[in-house]
Amino acid sequence: MTIVPVILSGGSGTRLWPMSRPEMPKQLLALTAEETMLQLTAKRAHGEAFAAPIVVANARHADHIDEQLNAVGATPQAVILEPVARNTAPAIALAALAAKGEDALLVMPSDHVIADVPAFHAAIEAALPLVNDGWLVTFGIAPDAPETGYGWIKVGEALADGVHRVARFVEKPIRERAEEMLASGDHAWNGGIFLFRADIFLGALAAHAPGMLTATQDAMTKARRDGVRIYPDETAFGASPSDSIDYAVMERAERVAVVPVAMGWSDVGSWDALHTISARDAQGNAHRGEVLAIDTHDCLIRSDGVRIAAVGVSDLIVVASGNDVLILPRGRSQEVKKLIEAMKDR
């Protein structure tokens, strides 16, 4: 069975402002390594077991995507450029329509970190027999905290070695519920990574979201093509409902399985999350760029240009990019979205 990586690269990554911006979102930045997050995503599904990827992205990023993937030898078979944002289910539908029906689609966000790639590959291997048999598979992240920012998955009965039926999907929980699920040991985080055959996914759309299937089929039939670039028809695609794959398909379909896996996963959803997964010095600092820090502790200080000098500070996040500087206490980086809203109002 051919495994086609489907890389979803439509996000704007505003939670990592000021480095991540709509014109250059976090997946196109080198935040965790020398390579960008998009390049790291492509590299973890590269080699004999995998076909060339299909990328679904925002049209304004097309040149960056071509350049970055070619630089790591992951030339895509198709780059589908969404005319408008319509959430994950329609984006994946476009990719499924571009693939061959029996292809297994490995759907991955372009801006996540997986530290243990062999564990990820072993989870894919465990899932393949069920995928071949028509199951929709998601990968459940082994939880290590009562996280309220993620959806959770209740892991049901075993279907095969390492693969279980999904008992149910749980929306982002309140703190007490998250603590209960963590303690129970039979829940996983929903990391938004999936594996299923293209034809099975399209069949599930036909059953559970027929309007979405019709709109995306129409958009691809009328699409403009230029080399590997595919430009779906804007009017047709704009008519699609905007829904996540979880809501449109996974929560409604019958044969849905989960492979629980500990693979060093992070969605790098905030500057705090980046500090947690970054290499830190003996004082707990993660600095990058032109930084001079004396007597600093447990800080994340990054610059892509100007020099940042700090003395005698602790537990701060300081990020300079272009003409913007962000300063906030560690632990409050989710509040960057308040800044974004305030800037819109101005």
N, C-alpha and C positions, 0 to 999 in steps of 0.2 A: 504494500500500500504506500503510495506517495504521500509524504507529509509536506504540506505547503505552509510555511510560516506566513501568518497574516498579521502584519504590524500596524496597530492602530495609532496614528500619529496626529490626531486632530485636536488634541488638548492645547490650551493656552498657557497652562502652568503659572497662573497669576500668584499662587501662594509662595513662589520663590522670587517675587519682585524684590529688588530692582534688576537682578540679572536676567530673570525670565520675563519676557514681554511678548505681546501678541505677535510681533514680527519675528521674534527669536525665542520661542518657548523652550521650556526646560529640556525636552527631549533632544534638542539640537545643541545643547551645551555640554561641555566636559565638566561635570560637577563632581563625579566620584572617582574618576580615573583620567588617564590621558585621552581616552576616546570619549566621544559624546554618548549620551544615554541611548540614542537611536543606534549608534554603531555597536554598542555592547549588546543590545537586544538582538540585532541581526546576527552577531557572532555566536550567540548561545544557541542559535538554531541554524547552524551552518555545517556543511559536511555531507558525507555520503548518504546519510539517512534523510536529508532534507532537500527539497526542490528549491529553486530560486523564490524569494519571498514576493508576496503581494503586499503593497503598502497602501493604506487608505489615509489620506492626509488633506490638509487645507491647501488650496491651490497656491496661496502666497508663499508656501515653503518648498515648492517643487524643485527649484534649483539647488537649494541646500540639501534636500534629501538625495538627489542624484549624486551630488558631489561627495557627501558623507558615505553613502553606501558603496559607491565605486572605490573610495579610498580604502575600504576594508575587504574588497573583493566579494561583496554581497550584492551584485547587480540584480535589481528586481526584475521579475517577469512582467509586472504591471504596477503602475503607480496611479491609483484611482483618486482623483482630486475632487473632493466634495464641493459643490457650489454653495451649499449652506450647511450648517451643523445640525445634525438630526439624531445625536446620541449613538450609542454603540450598536443597537440592533440593526438599524438601516445600514450603518457603515459595514457591518459584517455581512449583511445581505448582498451588498455590492461586490464584496470579495468572493462570496460563494457563487455568485452569478458569473464572475470572471474565471473561476476555477473549473476543473472537470468534476462532474457529479460525484465520482467515487473517490476523489482526493480527500485526504484527511486534512482539515484545516486546524493548525495550531495558532490560536488567536492570542496575541500578546499585546498589552499596552507598551508603547515605545519608551516609557519613562519610569520603569521599575528597575530595581536592582535585584539580582539573584546571585548571591555569593558562591553558592555550591551548585555549579552547573551539572556535575555528574549526578547529583541527587535529582535534579530536574529531569535529566535524560532518563534516569531509572523510572521516574514517575510516568513519563511519556510511554516508555516501554510497557509498563504494567497496564496502562490504559488501552493500548492498541487493540487487543483482542475484542474488548467490548465495543470500541469505536467501530471496528470492522463489522460488528454484529448490530450496529444501528443505535448504539447508546450515545447520548450527549454527555460529555465528561467535563467536569470542572476540577481544578486543583485547589484543595483546601490547605491554607497555610497553617502550620502548627502554631498556635497562639502562645505568646509569652507574656501577655499583659491583658487586663480587662479593657480592651480598646473600644471606645464608643464611636470612633470615626469610620469604622468598617462595618459592612454587613458580615454576618456569621452564617455558618452552615452546620446544621445538626447532622452528624454522621450516622447513617443507619446500618442495616445488616450488611455483612460482607457478601460481595458478588464474586470476587476472585481474590487472589493474593494481593493485598494492598489496595483493593478497589471496593468501594462501598456504595450502596444506594444512598441518595440524598434523602434524608427523612424530611427535612424542610429547610427553606432559606429564612433567615431572620434579618429583619431590617436593622439599621444602625440602632443599637440598644441604649437604654439608660445605664448608668454606671452599675447599679445594683444587679441588673440582669446580666451585664457583661461579666461581673465577678462570679455570678452563679455558673455561667457557661464555661468560664475558664476553669473553675473548680471541678466541674462535672467530668472533664476530660474527654467528652464525646462531641465536642464542637471544634470547628476550625474557622479561621478568617476566610472570607471570600476575596481572593486576590485578583479576580477578573481575568484569569487565564483559562482558556477552554480548548478542548480537542473534540472534533466531530467531523463526520463526512459532510461535504458540501450539500449533497442531495438530501441527507437526513435533516440538516438544519433548514433547508428551504421547505421541506415537507412540514416541519414543525411550524414554520411561519405561515404556511398555507392554512394550517389547522387553527392557529391561535392568533395570528395577526395578518389576515388576508389582505387588508388594505395596504399594509406595509410592503408585502410581497409584490402586489400589483404596481405600486408606485416605483419600487426599485427596479423591477423588470422593465417598466416603461422608460425609466431614466437611463438604463443601460442599453436598451434597444435604440434609443435616440442619441446615444452618447457620441461625442466627437473624439476621434482617436488620433494621436500624434506620437508615433513610435510606441514606447511602452506606456506613455501617458494616456489615461482615459478620463474624459471630462463628461460625467453624467449630465443629462439634460436638467437644467435648473428648475424649470417649472414642474416637471414630473417628480423630481426628487424632493422638491419643496412641499409637494402634496403628501409626502409620507408622514405618518405620525412620528413624533420624536419620543422614543422609548429606549430604555436600557435593555440589553439582552436578557438580564435577569428577569425583569418584569414581563417583557414581551414573550419570552420562550421558556427559560429555565424553570421558572416557578410554576409553569402551567403544563409542561410536557410530562409524559408518563415515565419514560426510561431515561432518568437522569442520575448519573453516578458521580462520585467524588473520590479523588485520590488524595488522601492527606499526606502532606510532605513538609519536612523541615529542610529548607534550602537557602536559608539566609536571605529571605525576601524582605524588601522594603519598597513602599511606593514613593519614598522620598517626598512626602507630602508637605513638608515644612522645613524651615531652616533648622529647627530642633532635631527633626528626623535625620537630616544630613550630618549634624554634629554627632549623633549617636552612632552612625555607621562609618564615620570617617576615621582614618588613622589619627591618633592624638598623641601629643608629646607627654612628657612625664608630669606636666602640670595640667593635663586634661584639655589642652588647647588644640583646635583644628584650624590652622591658618593657611591661607593660600593667596598667592599674588604678592604684591609689594607691601609687606607687613613688617613693622618693627614693634615688637611687644616686649616690655620689661615688667617683671613681677605681675604677670597676668595669669589667671587661673580659670579653667573650665569655660573658655570663650571660643566662639567661632568668629574669626575675622577673615574676610575675603575681599579682594579687590581685583578688578580686571583692568585697572589703570592707575589711578592716583595712589600715592603711598598713604597707608594708615599707620599712625604711631599711637601706641597705647601704653600707659603706665599705671600700675596699681589697680587694675580693674578685674572683676571676676563675674562669671555667669552672665556675660553679655553676648549678643549677636550683633555684629557690625558688618554691613555689606555695602561696598561702594561699587557703583557701575555707572559709567557715563557721568552725567551731572547729578545723579541721585545717590544719597546715602541713607541707609536704613540702620536705626539703632533701637534695640529693644532688649528687655531682660530675657534670658533663656527661660523657656516654659510658656512664653506668650506669642510664639511665632505664628500660631493660627490666626492671630488678630491682624496679620498683614491684610486680610481681606477687608477689614474696616478701613484701612488706609486707602485701598483701591477704590472703595465706595466713596470715601471722602474726596478723593482726587477727581472722581467723575462729577461730583456735585460742584466742584470748583471750575 
